[in-house]
Amino acid sequence: MNDGTENHGSPADTGNSTVATGGQRILGEKKRPRPRGTPWLWTAAAAWLAANLWIGLAPGSRLPFDWPARAELSKLEILAEINLAMAQIVLLMGVVYLLTRRRPDPLLSRRAPEHRRALAETLGLLGYGVLGMMGGYFLATALGWHPFGLHLAGTLFGTRDLPAPGEVLTWAGYNLLVYAVLPLLWFRRRYSSMALGLRSTAPRNDLLVIGVVLALEFCFQVVFVQPASLGLPPHLLVPGAALTFVLYLAGAVFPAMIYVYAILIPRFLRLTGSATATVLLGGVTYAGLHFWDAWAVFSSLERSTLSVVFLLFTYLGPGMFKSFLTLRTGNAWVHVWAYHAFAPHTLIDTPHIVEVFRLK
């Protein structure tokens, strides 16, 4: 299946962006062929709609999750909020498409190895990620803490069981080591920084995308979410925001950037030949890294199913958008500054970190 993301024409048909990685050459094109990922798109949309209907029509008006930040919302209000967030993701994708339509296609699939090796590396990295999640579970629970996933307990939704400062620091260090440092050391031995999306091919356009997306996301959060951090006094907001930024950069942002967007996204594109499939797979992988979110409940089949569905409801869209940003720019750093480190994490989670570390 090929959706037009690859063009194997001669160098004469390409633009002036050419990068060598080992024996492979990456060619940037001036025009992007129109993607054809309709089956993937309709399948995902149908599954999304079916999940909405199943939850919306199920008995009861409340969900079995401990979400202090959403405690007053009914099930239908939460579904409306989730679908509004997905609509925002689609809108942002449209904005990014317009901002990047004139830049050369980075052709990320050519940054990955040939099909057989790409498959082996992808399966190996996914298996490694599962082991990392299991290691985070056993390490944290052995110490009496919440299992380590990509998000700290209480992130976005709040919690009545605050993590201890030692738990927060260990969570950040574990995730940084397992999902960022070790994979980067392994793959950097074989692939260049360009092949891993760690260098920009169009810095001005990248800055434009970052600025516009960050401004739009900030406005969306302020208008619709109204984060509590905006009500903090300056003597708490400034140190709290700085500490939140550093901790989440280490524990969530860099791990997602390296593991998913620098390494896996080019290989997903090489294996599927579809930009749409790559965006969806990136979203699912990103959601999977949040499997141990502290609010998820796995005490029964029904609650486990609900937890998996709401993990996808919560993280599929952001993961897809980060994947889309990487596909359009070829730069894994873009999503870090445009749509992760500052907004939502620093903007939303600063009050949580202020409370955990008892800043005064």
N, C-alpha and C positions, 0 to 999 in steps of 0.2 A: 504494500500500500504506500503510495507516495502522494503527498498533498502539495507538492510544488516547493517544498522547502529546500530541495537540493537541485542544483543545476550543474551538470557535468560537462558543460561546454568548454570551449578552448579559452585560454587566458585572454585572447583578444576580445572575448565577449564580456570580460569582467571589468570592474573598476580598478582603482589604483591601490586598493588595500590588499597587500599580500604579506602573509606571515609564514615563516617556516617553523615547523615543529618536528624535529627528528627528520624522517624521510618524507614527511607529509607537508603539503602546502595548503594553506587556508586562503581562499580567495573571496573577497567581498564584492558583491555585485551591486550595480547601481539600481536595479529594479528587482522587486520581489515578486515572484509568480504568485498568483492568487491561491491561497490554501484551499484544499478540498478535504475537510475532515468531518463531513456531515454525519456519517454513521456514528462516530464517536460522540459528536455533539448531541444528537438526538437521543442516544442511549443514556447519556448522563442527565439530560433534561428530564427524560421519562422517569429515571430512578429518583431524581430530586423531587419531582411532583408526587410520585407514589409514596415516598417517605413522608412528605407533608400531609397527604391525605390519611395515611395510616395513623399518624400521631394526632392529627386534628380531629379524626372521627373516633378515636379511642375513648373509652369512658374516663371520667375524671377531668378536672380542670387544672390540676397541678402535676408537676414533674418530680421525680424522686431524687432530685439533686440538691445539694447544699450550696446554693448560690446566694449569699447575702446581698450581693449587688443587684440581684434580680428578684429578691424575695417577694416583692409586692406585685410581680407580673404574673398573669395567668398563662396557661399553656398557649392559648391562641395569640396573646400579646407577644410572647417570646418567639413564636413562629413568624409573626409579622415583622418583628425586629430582625430575625435571621434573613428573611427574604429581602428586606430593605437593604441589609448589608450586602447581599449578593448582587442586588441591582446596582449598588454603588461600585462594586467590583467591575461589573460589565461596563459601566459608565467610564471608569478609570481606564479600562482597557481601550475603549474608544479614543480617549484623550491621548494615551500613549501611542496608539497607532497613528494618529494625526501628527504627533510631534516627531515621530521617527520615520514617516513615510518616504522621506527624501534621502535618508542615509543609506549607505551600502548594507546589504544583508550580511551579517557576520557568518552565516552558514555554519552554525555550531556543530552540525553532524560531522563536518570535516575536521573538527578538533578532536573527535573521538577516533579510536582505532578501527580497524576493519571489523566486520560484523561478528565473527566468532570471538575475537578478543573482547569486543565491546560487551557481548553477552556474558562472558566469563567475569569481566570486571563488575558488571552490573549486579549479577547474582551474588558475587562475592561480597560486594559492598552492602547489598541489602541484608545478606546473612550476618555480616559484621554488625550492621545496625540493630538487628534483633538481639544479638549477643550483648551489645551495648545497653539496650533497654533492660535485658534480664540482669545484667551486672548492676545497673542503677537501681533495680528493684531490690535485689538481695543486699547490696551494700547499705542502702538507706533503711530498709526495714530491720536489718541487723542492729543498726544504731538507734532504732526507735523513731525514725523519721518517715516522712512521706516518700513513696517511691520517686526516683528521679526520672522525669520526662523532660521534654524540651521547655516546659513551663514550670516555674516555681509554684508551690502550693499557694493558692490565693490570687494568682495572676488573673487579671481581667474580671473575675467573678467574686473575689473576696473569699474569706474563709473565717470560720469561728475557731479554728485550730491553727493559730499562728505558728509558722516555722521558727525555730531558734536561729540566731545569727550564725552559729556554727553550721547548721543545716544549709543555710543560704550560701555560705562561702564554699562548702563542700560541693553542693549542687553545681555552682558556677564552675569550679575547678574540674569536676568530673566531666561535665558536658564539653568544656573547652578541650580537654585532653582527648576524650574518646571520639568526638564527632568532628573536631577541627584539626588539632595538632597532629595526631597520628595519621589520619587519612591524607592530610596535606603533605606530610613528610614522605609517605609511601608513594603518592602519585607524582609529587614534584620531582622524584628521581627519574621519571620516565617522560614527563610532559612539561612543556614550557609554561611560563606564567600566562602567556596568551592563550594557549590551549585550554587552560583552566579558568579562563575568563577573569583573570586578575589584573589585566591591563586594558585600558580603553583604546578603541580604534577611532573614536569621535568624541573627545573630551567636552567640547562645547555643547554638543547635543545631549550628552549624558548629564551635564549640569542643568541644562534646560529641563530635561525630564525630571530630575530630582527635585528641582525647585517647584515646578508646577504640581507634581504629584504630592509632595510634602505639604504644600499650601492647601490643596484641595482636601487632603486627608485631615489636616489640622482643623480646617473649617467644619468638616463633617463631624469630627469628634466633639468639637465645641458646641455645635448646634444641636446634634441629636443625642450624644452621650452625656455631655456636660460633666466632664471629669472632675472629681473632687480635688485634684491637685491645683486647680485654678483658685480654690478657696483657701489654700494654705498661706500663712503669713510668710513674708520673704525669708525670715531667718530659718524656716523649715523647708521652704520650697527650693532654695538654692542648693544647700548641701544634700537634701533628699533627692533632688533631680540628678545631681552629679553622681551620687552613689547608685541610684537606680540605673542610670545610663551605663556605668561601668559594669555592674553586676549582670545586667541583661545582655550587654554586648558579649560578655564572656560566656554566659550560661545558655543563651538562646540565639542571639543574632549570628555570631561567628560560626557556631556549630551548624545552623541551618544553611548558612552561606556556603561553607566548604562542602559539607556532606551532600546536600541536595543540589544546589545551584551551580557550583563550580565543577562538580564531578559527575553527578548523575544526569543532569539535564541534557548535556551533549550526547550521552550514551542512550538515553531514552529516544532522542531524535534520530540517532543513527539506527536504532533497532526498529523503530516504528515507521520512520519516514513521514511522520505526521506531526505537524505543529500542534494540532488540536489534541492528539493523544499525548503528546509530551507535556502540554499544559495540565491536562487531567492527571497524568501520572505524577507529575511534580506536586500537584495539590494533594493527592492521596498519600504520597510519601511524607509530605510535611505534616498532614493530619496524623499519620501513624506514629510520628515521633512524639505526639502528645498523649499516647495511649494511657500513660500513668497519671494524667491530670487528676488532682486530688478529689475533684467532685464526682468523677466517674464511679459508678456502682456496679459491681460484678457479683452480687449476691444471688442472682437468679437469672434464668435464660432471658426473661422479658426485660429485666433491668440492664443486663449486659447488652442486649440488642439496642435498647434505647441509648445506652452510653455510647456505643459505636456510632449510631446514627447522629447523635448530637456532637460527637467529636468531628464527624465529617461536616455537619452543618456549620460548626464553628470555624474549622480550620481549612476546609477544602478551598473556599473562595480566596482567602489570603494566600494560601499556597499556590493556587493557580495564578494569581496576579503576579506574585514574585517570579514564577516560571515565565510568564508572558514578558515581564520586564527583561529577564535574562535573554529570552529568545530575540527580542526586538533590538537589544543593545549589544549583546554578546559580552556584557560586563556584569559579573556577579556582584560587584560593589554597588550597583545602582539601587537595587532593592533595599540594601542595608540602610542607606541614608534617606531614601524616598519613602519607604513603607515598612519600617521595622524598628530601628533603634530609637528614633525620636517619637514618632507616632506609629503605632499606638503605645509602645511600652513605657517610655519615659513620661509621656503625657498622662497615661491612665494609672500606672503602677507606682508612681512616686509616693502617694499616701500609704500604700501597703508597706513599702520599704521604710518609710519614716516610722511606722508603727512597729515593725519587726525590730529595728535597731534602736527604738525608743529615743529618737532624736528630740532634742528640746531647744 
